[in-house]
Amino acid sequence: MMPGSPLLERLTVRERPGKTSFRIWQEGPGYDRNLFTEKVVMAAIDYLHENPVRRGLSKQATNWKWSSARWYVSDATLVDPDLPTIHGLPWDFFQCH
């Protein structure tokens, strides 16, 4: 992004007087949780995929360049060669937990 970019301005937040930072996601502490079932893992992935949409950075999750949403909806056939490879969970992940 170029200096003076409207997107850069939207992503820069004032943390306190004299201190700004670059933030894509919403402010807040979040919380840790264990994801033990496929249903819960997929719900978490779906939630993450929607973050750029909720933030107004993309109209659809599949349009956000850095999202794995395209990979999921295409059964791993749509892969952006500019991005790291997605390996997914081991085949037996849910059987051993």
ZAVOTOR-841114 format. One record per atom (N, C-alpha, C, O): residue number from 1; residue in three letters; x, y, z. Coordinates in steps of 0.02 Angstrom, whole numbers, padded with zeros to 5 digits. Atoms other than C-alpha are relative to their C-alpha. Layout:
N
<num NUM; residuo Ala; X X; Y Y; Z Z> $
...
This chain:
97
<num 1; residuo Met; X 00042; Y -00059; Z 00000> $
<num 1; residuo Met; X 00000; Y 00000; Z 00000> $
<num 1; residuo Met; X 00044; Y 00062; Z 00000> $
<num 1; residuo Met; X 00097; Y 00064; Z 00032> $
<num 2; residuo Met; X -00037; Y -00062; Z 00005> $
<num 2; residuo Met; X 00058; Y 00172; Z -00041> $
<num 2; residuo Met; X -00018; Y 00047; Z 00057> $
<num 2; residuo Met; X -00075; Y 00046; Z 00082> $
<num 3; residuo Pro; X 00017; Y -00051; Z -00050> $
<num 3; residuo Pro; X 00071; Y 00311; Z 00088> $
<num 3; residuo Pro; X -00058; Y 00043; Z -00026> $
<num 3; residuo Pro; X -00061; Y 00060; Z -00085> $
<num 4; residuo Gly; X 00058; Y -00038; Z 00019> $
<num 4; residuo Gly; X -00092; Y 00408; Z 00087> $
<num 4; residuo Gly; X -00057; Y -00042; Z -00028> $
<num 4; residuo Gly; X -00109; Y -00016; Z -00048> $
<num 5; residuo Ser; X 00051; Y 00046; Z 00024> $
<num 5; residuo Ser; X -00190; Y 00254; Z 00033> $
<num 5; residuo Ser; X -00060; Y 00002; Z 00047> $
<num 5; residuo Ser; X -00052; Y -00001; Z 00108> $
<num 6; residuo Pro; X 00060; Y 00001; Z -00043> $
<num 6; residuo Pro; X -00371; Y 00259; Z 00096> $
<num 6; residuo Pro; X -00004; Y -00064; Z 00042> $
<num 6; residuo Pro; X -00025; Y -00061; Z 00100> $
<num 7; residuo Leu; X 00002; Y 00063; Z -00038> $
<num 7; residuo Leu; X -00356; Y 00075; Z 00148> $
<num 7; residuo Leu; X 00050; Y 00004; Z 00058> $
<num 7; residuo Leu; X 00033; Y -00017; Z 00114> $
<num 8; residuo Leu; X -00050; Y -00007; Z -00053> $
<num 8; residuo Leu; X -00197; Y 00111; Z 00247> $
<num 8; residuo Leu; X -00027; Y 00045; Z 00056> $
<num 8; residuo Leu; X -00017; Y 00031; Z 00115> $
<num 9; residuo Glu; X 00029; Y -00045; Z -00050> $
<num 9; residuo Glu; X -00286; Y 00254; Z 00334> $
<num 9; residuo Glu; X -00054; Y -00035; Z 00041> $
<num 9; residuo Glu; X -00058; Y -00024; Z 00101> $
<num 10; residuo Arg; X 00053; Y 00037; Z -00036> $
<num 10; residuo Arg; X -00433; Y 00139; Z 00379> $
<num 10; residuo Arg; X 00029; Y -00052; Z 00048> $
<num 10; residuo Arg; X -00002; Y -00067; Z 00099> $
<num 11; residuo Leu; X -00030; Y 00053; Z -00040> $
<num 11; residuo Leu; X -00315; Y 00008; Z 00452> $
<num 11; residuo Leu; X 00047; Y 00026; Z 00054> $
<num 11; residuo Leu; X 00072; Y -00012; Z 00096> $
<num 12; residuo Thr; X -00043; Y -00030; Z -00050> $
<num 12; residuo Thr; X -00212; Y 00130; Z 00556> $
<num 12; residuo Thr; X -00043; Y 00026; Z 00057> $
<num 12; residuo Thr; X -00089; Y 00066; Z 00046> $
<num 13; residuo Val; X 00040; Y -00021; Z -00057> $
<num 13; residuo Val; X -00280; Y 00154; Z 00731> $
<num 13; residuo Val; X 00044; Y 00035; Z 00051> $
<num 13; residuo Val; X 00104; Y 00022; Z 00056> $
<num 14; residuo Arg; X -00035; Y -00036; Z -00053> $
<num 14; residuo Arg; X -00231; Y 00269; Z 00873> $
<num 14; residuo Arg; X -00007; Y -00041; Z 00064> $
<num 14; residuo Arg; X -00063; Y -00049; Z 00089> $
<num 15; residuo Glu; X 00003; Y 00038; Z -00062> $
<num 15; residuo Glu; X -00186; Y 00165; Z 01026> $
<num 15; residuo Glu; X -00002; Y 00045; Z 00061> $
<num 15; residuo Glu; X -00037; Y 00032; Z 00109> $
<num 16; residuo Arg; X -00002; Y -00051; Z -00053> $
<num 16; residuo Arg; X -00149; Y 00315; Z 01136> $
<num 16; residuo Arg; X 00031; Y 00062; Z -00032> $
<num 16; residuo Arg; X 00058; Y 00058; Z -00087> $
<num 17; residuo Pro; X -00029; Y -00060; Z 00030> $
<num 17; residuo Pro; X -00090; Y 00495; Z 01108> $
<num 17; residuo Pro; X 00073; Y -00012; Z -00021> $
<num 17; residuo Pro; X 00115; Y -00034; Z 00019> $
<num 18; residuo Gly; X -00068; Y 00008; Z 00026> $
<num 18; residuo Gly; X 00065; Y 00490; Z 00999> $
<num 18; residuo Gly; X 00018; Y -00070; Z -00022> $
<num 18; residuo Gly; X 00075; Y -00081; Z -00044> $
<num 19; residuo Lys; X -00015; Y 00070; Z 00017> $
<num 19; residuo Lys; X 00052; Y 00302; Z 00965> $
<num 19; residuo Lys; X -00055; Y -00027; Z -00046> $
<num 19; residuo Lys; X -00112; Y -00033; Z -00026> $
<num 20; residuo Thr; X 00046; Y 00031; Z 00046> $
<num 20; residuo Thr; X -00030; Y 00228; Z 00811> $
<num 20; residuo Thr; X 00027; Y -00069; Z -00020> $
<num 20; residuo Thr; X 00087; Y -00081; Z -00014> $
<num 21; residuo Ser; X -00021; Y 00066; Z 00024> $
<num 21; residuo Ser; X -00026; Y 00050; Z 00745> $
<num 21; residuo Ser; X -00043; Y -00021; Z -00058> $
<num 21; residuo Ser; X -00097; Y 00008; Z -00070> $
<num 22; residuo Phe; X 00034; Y 00028; Z 00058> $
<num 22; residuo Phe; X -00080; Y -00048; Z 00594> $
<num 22; residuo Phe; X -00039; Y -00061; Z 00023> $
<num 22; residuo Phe; X -00009; Y -00109; Z 00049> $
<num 23; residuo Arg; X 00041; Y 00056; Z -00025> $
<num 23; residuo Arg; X -00226; Y -00164; Z 00634> $
<num 23; residuo Arg; X -00051; Y -00020; Z -00053> $
<num 23; residuo Arg; X -00089; Y 00022; Z -00078> $
<num 24; residuo Ile; X 00049; Y 00025; Z 00048> $
<num 24; residuo Ile; X -00325; Y -00273; Z 00515> $
<num 24; residuo Ile; X -00063; Y -00023; Z 00037> $
<num 24; residuo Ile; X -00119; Y -00007; Z 00016> $
<num 25; residuo Trp; X 00057; Y 00030; Z -00035> $
<num 25; residuo Trp; X -00435; Y -00364; Z 00641> $
<num 25; residuo Trp; X -00024; Y 00044; Z 00056> $
<num 25; residuo Trp; X 00010; Y 00091; Z 00077> $
<num 26; residuo Gln; X 00030; Y -00040; Z -00052> $
<num 26; residuo Gln; X -00548; Y -00295; Z 00774> $
<num 26; residuo Gln; X 00041; Y -00002; Z 00064> $
<num 26; residuo Gln; X 00076; Y -00051; Z 00078> $
<num 27; residuo Glu; X -00034; Y -00005; Z -00063> $
<num 27; residuo Glu; X -00479; Y -00239; Z 00939> $
<num 27; residuo Glu; X -00032; Y -00046; Z 00051> $
<num 27; residuo Glu; X -00092; Y -00059; Z 00048> $
<num 28; residuo Gly; X 00027; Y 00040; Z -00054> $
<num 28; residuo Gly; X -00500; Y -00349; Z 01091> $
<num 28; residuo Gly; X 00045; Y -00058; Z 00017> $
<num 28; residuo Gly; X 00088; Y -00077; Z -00023> $
<num 29; residuo Pro; X -00045; Y 00053; Z -00022> $
<num 29; residuo Pro; X -00420; Y -00489; Z 01189> $
<num 29; residuo Pro; X -00013; Y -00067; Z -00032> $
<num 29; residuo Pro; X 00032; Y -00110; Z -00034> $
<num 30; residuo Gly; X 00016; Y 00067; Z 00026> $
<num 30; residuo Gly; X -00510; Y -00635; Z 01107> $
<num 30; residuo Gly; X 00003; Y -00049; Z 00058> $
<num 30; residuo Gly; X 00007; Y -00030; Z 00116> $
<num 31; residuo Tyr; X -00007; Y 00050; Z -00052> $
<num 31; residuo Tyr; X -00503; Y -00798; Z 01200> $
<num 31; residuo Tyr; X 00022; Y -00065; Z -00031> $
<num 31; residuo Tyr; X 00005; Y -00081; Z -00088> $
<num 32; residuo Asp; X -00025; Y 00065; Z 00023> $
<num 32; residuo Asp; X -00418; Y -00966; Z 01185> $
<num 32; residuo Asp; X -00053; Y -00053; Z 00014> $
<num 32; residuo Asp; X -00090; Y -00048; Z 00063> $
<num 33; residuo Arg; X 00044; Y 00056; Z -00011> $
<num 33; residuo Arg; X -00517; Y -01125; Z 01168> $
<num 33; residuo Arg; X 00027; Y -00060; Z -00039> $
<num 33; residuo Arg; X 00062; Y -00052; Z -00089> $
<num 34; residuo Asn; X -00021; Y 00061; Z 00033> $
<num 34; residuo Asn; X -00484; Y -01304; Z 01120> $
<num 34; residuo Asn; X -00053; Y -00019; Z -00051> $
<num 34; residuo Asn; X -00113; Y -00013; Z -00039> $
<num 35; residuo Leu; X 00045; Y 00019; Z 00054> $
<num 35; residuo Leu; X -00558; Y -01364; Z 00957> $
<num 35; residuo Leu; X 00008; Y -00076; Z -00010> $
<num 35; residuo Leu; X 00057; Y -00099; Z -00039> $
<num 36; residuo Phe; X -00007; Y 00073; Z -00001> $
<num 36; residuo Phe; X -00592; Y -01551; Z 00972> $
<num 36; residuo Phe; X -00040; Y -00036; Z -00053> $
<num 36; residuo Phe; X -00026; Y -00094; Z -00068> $
<num 37; residuo Thr; X 00041; Y 00035; Z 00049> $
<num 37; residuo Thr; X -00723; Y -01590; Z 00841> $
<num 37; residuo Thr; X 00006; Y 00035; Z -00067> $
<num 37; residuo Thr; X 00022; Y 00094; Z -00072> $
<num 38; residuo Glu; X -00003; Y -00028; Z 00068> $
<num 38; residuo Glu; X -00729; Y -01565; Z 00654> $
<num 38; residuo Glu; X -00049; Y 00058; Z -00006> $
<num 38; residuo Glu; X -00034; Y 00108; Z -00038> $
<num 39; residuo Lys; X 00051; Y -00053; Z 00005> $
<num 39; residuo Lys; X -00888; Y -01461; Z 00672> $
<num 39; residuo Lys; X 00026; Y 00065; Z 00031> $
<num 39; residuo Lys; X 00016; Y 00119; Z 00002> $
<num 40; residuo Val; X -00026; Y -00060; Z -00034> $
<num 40; residuo Val; X -00804; Y -01340; Z 00794> $
<num 40; residuo Val; X 00058; Y 00030; Z -00039> $
<num 40; residuo Val; X 00063; Y 00092; Z -00045> $
<num 41; residuo Val; X -00056; Y -00025; Z 00040> $
<num 41; residuo Val; X -00646; Y -01327; Z 00688> $
<num 41; residuo Val; X -00026; Y 00036; Z -00062> $
<num 41; residuo Val; X -00003; Y 00091; Z -00078> $
<num 42; residuo Met; X 00027; Y -00031; Z 00060> $
<num 42; residuo Met; X -00747; Y -01290; Z 00532> $
<num 42; residuo Met; X -00036; Y 00065; Z 00015> $
<num 42; residuo Met; X -00033; Y 00112; Z -00024> $
<num 43; residuo Ala; X 00034; Y -00063; Z -00020> $
<num 43; residuo Ala; X -00851; Y -01159; Z 00624> $
<num 43; residuo Ala; X 00052; Y 00055; Z 00013> $
<num 43; residuo Ala; X 00041; Y 00112; Z -00005> $
<num 44; residuo Ala; X -00053; Y -00049; Z -00012> $
<num 44; residuo Ala; X -00689; Y -01073; Z 00680> $
<num 44; residuo Ala; X 00030; Y 00024; Z -00066> $
<num 44; residuo Ala; X 00044; Y 00083; Z -00075> $
<num 45; residuo Ile; X -00027; Y -00018; Z 00066> $
<num 45; residuo Ile; X -00621; Y -01077; Z 00502> $
<num 45; residuo Ile; X -00048; Y 00045; Z -00037> $
<num 45; residuo Ile; X -00028; Y 00095; Z -00067> $
<num 46; residuo Asp; X 00051; Y -00042; Z 00032> $
<num 46; residuo Asp; X -00784; Y -01006; Z 00434> $
<num 46; residuo Asp; X 00000; Y 00070; Z 00030> $
<num 46; residuo Asp; X -00005; Y 00119; Z -00006> $
<num 47; residuo Tyr; X -00002; Y -00065; Z -00034> $
<num 47; residuo Tyr; X -00778; Y -00868; Z 00564> $
<num 47; residuo Tyr; X 00060; Y 00041; Z -00024> $
<num 47; residuo Tyr; X 00054; Y 00101; Z -00039> $
<num 48; residuo Leu; X -00060; Y -00035; Z 00023> $
<num 48; residuo Leu; X -00599; Y -00823; Z 00515> $
<num 48; residuo Leu; X -00006; Y 00022; Z -00072> $
<num 48; residuo Leu; X 00016; Y 00077; Z -00090> $
<num 49; residuo His; X 00008; Y -00019; Z 00070> $
<num 49; residuo His; X -00643; Y -00824; Z 00331> $
<num 49; residuo His; X -00043; Y 00062; Z -00007> $
<num 49; residuo His; X -00032; Y 00101; Z -00054> $
<num 50; residuo Glu; X 00044; Y -00058; Z 00005> $
<num 50; residuo Glu; X -00777; Y -00693; Z 00363> $
<num 50; residuo Glu; X 00030; Y 00064; Z 00028> $
<num 50; residuo Glu; X 00001; Y 00118; Z 00019> $
<num 51; residuo Asn; X -00030; Y -00060; Z -00030> $
<num 51; residuo Asn; X -00661; Y -00573; Z 00456> $
<num 51; residuo Asn; X 00012; Y 00056; Z -00050> $
<num 51; residuo Asn; X -00007; Y 00113; Z -00036> $
<num 52; residuo Pro; X -00010; Y -00056; Z 00047> $
<num 52; residuo Pro; X -00609; Y -00473; Z 00300> $
<num 52; residuo Pro; X -00066; Y 00029; Z -00026> $
<num 52; residuo Pro; X -00069; Y 00088; Z -00042> $
<num 53; residuo Val; X 00065; Y -00023; Z 00021> $
<num 53; residuo Val; X -00792; Y -00462; Z 00250> $
<num 53; residuo Val; X -00030; Y 00046; Z 00054> $
<num 53; residuo Val; X -00055; Y 00100; Z 00039> $
<num 54; residuo Arg; X 00026; Y -00041; Z -00056> $
<num 54; residuo Arg; X -00845; Y -00398; Z 00422> $
<num 54; residuo Arg; X 00037; Y 00066; Z 00006> $
<num 54; residuo Arg; X 00007; Y 00117; Z 00024> $
<num 55; residuo Arg; X -00041; Y -00061; Z -00005> $
<num 55; residuo Arg; X -00703; Y -00271; Z 00417> $
<num 55; residuo Arg; X -00009; Y 00046; Z -00060> $
<num 55; residuo Arg; X 00014; Y 00102; Z -00061> $
<num 56; residuo Gly; X 00012; Y -00041; Z 00059> $
<num 56; residuo Gly; X -00760; Y -00210; Z 00247> $
<num 56; residuo Gly; X 00059; Y 00000; Z -00049> $
<num 56; residuo Gly; X 00063; Y 00043; Z -00093> $
<num 57; residuo Leu; X -00058; Y 00004; Z 00043> $
<num 57; residuo Leu; X -00598; Y -00262; Z 00161> $
<num 57; residuo Leu; X -00014; Y -00040; Z -00064> $
<num 57; residuo Leu; X 00024; Y -00036; Z -00112> $
<num 58; residuo Ser; X 00018; Y 00042; Z 00057> $
<num 58; residuo Ser; X -00684; Y -00382; Z 00041> $
<num 58; residuo Ser; X -00076; Y -00011; Z 00002> $
<num 58; residuo Ser; X -00106; Y -00014; Z 00056> $
<num 59; residuo Lys; X 00072; Y 00013; Z 00002> $
<num 59; residuo Lys; X -00862; Y -00413; Z -00017> $
<num 59; residuo Lys; X -00016; Y -00073; Z 00014> $
<num 59; residuo Lys; X -00069; Y -00089; Z 00041> $
<num 60; residuo Gln; X 00008; Y 00072; Z -00013> $
<num 60; residuo Gln; X -00839; Y -00603; Z -00008> $
<num 60; residuo Gln; X 00066; Y -00027; Z 00026> $
<num 60; residuo Gln; X 00119; Y -00004; Z 00007> $
<num 61; residuo Ala; X -00061; Y 00030; Z -00028> $
<num 61; residuo Ala; X -00717; Y -00709; Z 00090> $
<num 61; residuo Ala; X 00045; Y -00030; Z -00054> $
<num 61; residuo Ala; X 00106; Y -00027; Z -00049> $
<num 62; residuo Thr; X -00039; Y 00030; Z 00054> $
<num 62; residuo Thr; X -00663; Y -00796; Z -00070> $
<num 62; residuo Thr; X 00037; Y 00052; Z -00042> $
<num 62; residuo Thr; X 00082; Y 00033; Z -00080> $
<num 63; residuo Asn; X -00035; Y -00053; Z 00037> $
<num 63; residuo Asn; X -00608; Y -00628; Z -00143> $
<num 63; residuo Asn; X 00061; Y 00026; Z 00036> $
<num 63; residuo Asn; X 00103; Y 00059; Z 00006> $
<num 64; residuo Trp; X -00057; Y -00025; Z -00040> $
<num 64; residuo Trp; X -00484; Y -00591; Z -00002> $
<num 64; residuo Trp; X 00061; Y -00042; Z -00017> $
<num 64; residuo Trp; X 00063; Y -00102; Z -00004> $
<num 65; residuo Lys; X -00059; Y 00035; Z 00025> $
<num 65; residuo Lys; X -00313; Y -00637; Z -00072> $
<num 65; residuo Lys; X 00031; Y -00047; Z 00051> $
<num 65; residuo Lys; X 00052; Y -00102; Z 00034> $
<num 66; residuo Trp; X -00036; Y 00038; Z -00051> $
<num 66; residuo Trp; X -00242; Y -00701; Z 00093> $
<num 66; residuo Trp; X -00043; Y -00050; Z 00036> $
<num 66; residuo Trp; X -00022; Y -00079; Z 00086> $
<num 67; residuo Ser; X 00046; Y 00047; Z -00032> $
<num 67; residuo Ser; X -00392; Y -00808; Z 00136> $
<num 67; residuo Ser; X 00006; Y -00069; Z -00030> $
<num 67; residuo Ser; X 00021; Y -00077; Z -00089> $
<num 68; residuo Ser; X 00003; Y 00069; Z 00025> $
<num 68; residuo Ser; X -00400; Y -00996; Z 00123> $
<num 68; residuo Ser; X -00071; Y -00019; Z -00022> $
<num 68; residuo Ser; X -00083; Y -00077; Z -00039> $
<num 69; residuo Ala; X 00071; Y 00014; Z 00018> $
<num 69; residuo Ala; X -00587; Y -00981; Z 00084> $
<num 69; residuo Ala; X -00006; Y -00032; Z -00069> $
<num 69; residuo Ala; X -00044; Y -00079; Z -00078> $
<num 70; residuo Arg; X 00003; Y 00029; Z 00067> $
<num 70; residuo Arg; X -00559; Y -01015; Z -00102> $
<num 70; residuo Arg; X 00021; Y -00073; Z 00000> $
<num 70; residuo Arg; X -00009; Y -00115; Z -00034> $
<num 71; residuo Trp; X -00025; Y 00069; Z -00005> $
<num 71; residuo Trp; X -00461; Y -01172; Z -00059> $
<num 71; residuo Trp; X -00054; Y -00046; Z 00027> $
<num 71; residuo Trp; X -00064; Y -00101; Z 00001> $
<num 72; residuo Tyr; X 00052; Y 00041; Z -00030> $
<num 72; residuo Tyr; X -00602; Y -01237; Z 00051> $
<num 72; residuo Tyr; X -00060; Y -00010; Z -00046> $
<num 72; residuo Tyr; X -00085; Y -00066; Z -00053> $
<num 73; residuo Val; X 00060; Y 00007; Z 00042> $
<num 73; residuo Val; X -00746; Y -01201; Z -00069> $
<num 73; residuo Val; X 00015; Y -00037; Z -00065> $
<num 73; residuo Val; X -00032; Y -00061; Z -00098> $
<num 74; residuo Ser; X -00017; Y 00033; Z 00063> $
<num 74; residuo Ser; X -00651; Y -01277; Z -00216> $
<num 74; residuo Ser; X 00028; Y -00071; Z 00011> $
<num 74; residuo Ser; X 00056; Y -00100; Z -00035> $
<num 75; residuo Asp; X -00029; Y 00066; Z -00016> $
<num 75; residuo Asp; X -00601; Y -01440; Z -00128> $
<num 75; residuo Asp; X 00075; Y -00002; Z -00016> $
<num 75; residuo Asp; X 00100; Y -00051; Z -00045> $
<num 76; residuo Ala; X -00073; Y -00006; Z 00005> $
<num 76; residuo Ala; X -00419; Y -01384; Z -00131> $
<num 76; residuo Ala; X 00026; Y 00006; Z -00072> $
<num 76; residuo Ala; X 00084; Y -00008; Z -00085> $
<num 77; residuo Thr; X -00024; Y -00007; Z 00069> $
<num 77; residuo Thr; X -00412; Y -01352; Z -00319> $
<num 77; residuo Thr; X 00020; Y 00071; Z -00017> $
<num 77; residuo Thr; X 00063; Y 00080; Z -00061> $
<num 78; residuo Leu; X -00019; Y -00069; Z 00014> $
<num 78; residuo Leu; X -00401; Y -01161; Z -00317> $
<num 78; residuo Leu; X 00054; Y 00021; Z 00049> $
<num 78; residuo Leu; X 00041; Y 00033; Z 00108> $
<num 79; residuo Val; X -00057; Y -00018; Z -00041> $
<num 79; residuo Val; X -00229; Y -01118; Z -00252> $
<num 79; residuo Val; X 00035; Y 00060; Z -00031> $
<num 79; residuo Val; X 00053; Y 00058; Z -00090> $
<num 80; residuo Asp; X -00037; Y -00059; Z 00024> $
<num 80; residuo Asp; X -00147; Y -00947; Z -00269> $
<num 80; residuo Asp; X 00074; Y -00015; Z 00004> $
<num 80; residuo Asp; X 00099; Y -00026; Z 00060> $
<num 81; residuo Pro; X -00071; Y 00017; Z -00002> $
<num 81; residuo Pro; X 00035; Y -00980; Z -00318> $
<num 81; residuo Pro; X 00043; Y 00050; Z 00038> $
<num 81; residuo Pro; X 00099; Y 00034; Z 00056> $
<num 82; residuo Asp; X -00038; Y -00050; Z -00038> $
<num 82; residuo Asp; X 00089; Y -00820; Z -00229> $
<num 82; residuo Asp; X -00003; Y -00012; Z 00075> $
<num 82; residuo Asp; X 00036; Y 00019; Z 00113> $
<num 83; residuo Leu; X 00010; Y 00010; Z -00071> $
<num 83; residuo Leu; X 00032; Y -00886; Z -00060> $
<num 83; residuo Leu; X 00030; Y -00067; Z 00022> $
<num 83; residuo Leu; X 00040; Y -00111; Z -00019> $
<num 84; residuo Pro; X -00027; Y 00063; Z -00026> $
<num 84; residuo Pro; X 00103; Y -01023; Z 00053> $
<num 84; residuo Pro; X -00050; Y -00057; Z -00012> $
<num 84; residuo Pro; X -00110; Y -00046; Z -00017> $
<num 85; residuo Thr; X 00041; Y 00059; Z 00010> $
<num 85; residuo Thr; X 00037; Y -01199; Z 00026> $
<num 85; residuo Thr; X -00038; Y -00017; Z 00064> $
<num 85; residuo Thr; X -00010; Y -00014; Z 00119> $
<num 86; residuo Ile; X 00042; Y 00021; Z -00056> $
<num 86; residuo Ile; X -00106; Y -01255; Z 00138> $
<num 86; residuo Ile; X 00004; Y -00076; Z 00004> $
<num 86; residuo Ile; X -00012; Y -00110; Z -00044> $
<num 87; residuo His; X -00007; Y 00073; Z -00007> $
<num 87; residuo His; X -00074; Y -01429; Z 00206> $
<num 87; residuo His; X -00059; Y -00032; Z 00035> $
<num 87; residuo His; X -00071; Y -00092; Z 00026> $
<num 88; residuo Gly; X 00058; Y 00028; Z -00034> $
<num 88; residuo Gly; X -00228; Y -01451; Z 00315> $
<num 88; residuo Gly; X 00019; Y -00043; Z 00060> $
<num 88; residuo Gly; X 00078; Y -00050; Z 00076> $
<num 89; residuo Leu; X -00010; Y 00042; Z -00058> $
<num 89; residuo Leu; X -00248; Y -01563; Z 00465> $
<num 89; residuo Leu; X 00017; Y -00072; Z -00021> $
<num 89; residuo Leu; X -00003; Y -00092; Z -00076> $
<num 90; residuo Pro; X -00013; Y 00071; Z 00016> $
<num 90; residuo Pro; X -00181; Y -01743; Z 00469> $
<num 90; residuo Pro; X -00066; Y -00038; Z -00006> $
<num 90; residuo Pro; X -00114; Y -00021; Z 00028> $
<num 91; residuo Trp; X 00062; Y 00038; Z 00013> $
<num 91; residuo Trp; X -00310; Y -01871; Z 00409> $
<num 91; residuo Trp; X -00031; Y -00028; Z 00063> $
<num 91; residuo Trp; X -00092; Y -00036; Z 00066> $
<num 92; residuo Asp; X 00027; Y 00032; Z -00061> $
<num 92; residuo Asp; X -00328; Y -01946; Z 00583> $
<num 92; residuo Asp; X -00009; Y 00050; Z 00058> $
<num 92; residuo Asp; X -00017; Y 00029; Z 00116> $
<num 93; residuo Phe; X 00003; Y -00050; Z -00054> $
<num 93; residuo Phe; X -00337; Y -01781; Z 00681> $
<num 93; residuo Phe; X -00059; Y -00010; Z 00046> $
<num 93; residuo Phe; X -00051; Y -00009; Z 00107> $
<num 94; residuo Phe; X 00059; Y 00004; Z -00042> $
<num 94; residuo Phe; X -00515; Y -01806; Z 00742> $
<num 94; residuo Phe; X -00008; Y -00068; Z 00033> $
<num 94; residuo Phe; X -00044; Y -00074; Z 00083> $
<num 95; residuo Gln; X 00004; Y 00066; Z -00033> $
<num 95; residuo Gln; X -00495; Y -01991; Z 00782> $
<num 95; residuo Gln; X 00043; Y -00003; Z 00063> $
<num 95; residuo Gln; X 00025; Y -00039; Z 00110> $
<num 96; residuo Cys; X -00045; Y 00005; Z -00058> $
<num 96; residuo Cys; X -00352; Y -01962; Z 00905> $
<num 96; residuo Cys; X -00015; Y 00051; Z 00054> $
<num 96; residuo Cys; X 00020; Y 00052; Z 00105> $
<num 97; residuo His; X 00016; Y -00050; Z -00051> $
<num 97; residuo His; X -00433; Y -01819; Z 01001> $
<num 97; residuo His; X -00068; Y -00013; Z 00030> $
<num 97; residuo His; X -00090; Y 00024; Z 00074> $
